Amino acid sequence: MDARRVGGRIAAARRALAAGGSLPVPVLRITNGLAMTSLVLSSCDLLRLCSDRSGPLGFPLGGRESATLLCQLASVVYLLSLFGAPSGSGHPKAPASDDEGAGSPRRARAADADAPAAMHAGVEGGDDEEIVATVVSGALPSHHLESRLGDCRRAARLRREALRRVTGRGVEGLPFDGMDYQAILGQCCEMPVGYVQVPVGVAGPLLLDGRQYHVPMATTEGCLVASVNRGCRAIAASGGAVSVLLRDAMSRAPVVKLPSAKRAAELKSFVEAAANFETLASFFNRYASFSSSCM
């Protein structure tokens, strides 16, 4: 019997034992330890034989060399078979007895452990009630609804219902219909549940650089659009306005946190001094590429 056939039989026996679960965990640990020990010892023996100059390893192999190679090959095949078999380090599941009904604690714990994975895997094809229950239980994060469902409007509607159940407060006063939820995905709002209506007025025409512009303004401040509209009329009556672009940039400024208002006032006085300002400006410009625009 050659070494390949022996290794194949060992692997087959290992798979059969793992599938049948006939060996207890301590016995599996002992067999694993024996296989590892055999692998280490046979490897050391082969290294010693190969490095022995007085009697170099040659072919055909003798009895000792053949036994060493056979032990090493069998150990390697056995250990490799462990990767394809269930781990023996965990506790085997005991079969449910006949007296364990549907409401038994063991079955309840098993159902609770398996429920999140099942709901998370089947959320794409589940009905609305199941998905909302999954979100409420925390098994499915709310921000994953769009990617899981592939329907932004449905995701917003189910998130809205989950929010109502979690908080106990209705959101009927928040408009839902009339919004393109696909258009705002990844753009301006995450986890939407509706939108807020803001009145939009228009002021003008504004005569600017020889052209007339009508300016839309979204606001809830009374008289704002009317005031801007009167200003546009005054500008038009005076012949229009001319614009000049002096600078196109973003303003940034460093923030300093101080322990008290007194220390903040002292820092303000220090910075306002011309010599101190130049010192601070040179320091910031030396360590930050954009600080020159701040100082």
Secondary structure, DSSP 8 states (H G I E B T S, - for coil): --HHHHHHHHHHHHHHHHHHT-S-HHHHHHHHHHHHHHHHHHHHHHHHHHH-SSS---SS--HHHHHHHHHHHHHHHHHHHGGGS--SSS-------TT--TT-HHHHHHHHHHHHHHHHHTTTTS-HHHHHHHHHHTSS-GGGHHHHHS-HHHHHHHHHHHHHHHH----TTS--TT--TTTTTTTT-SS--------EEEEEEEEETTEEEEEEEE--STTHHHHHHHHHHHHHHTT-B-----------------SSHHHHHHHHHHHHSHHHHHHHHHHHHHH-SSGGGT-
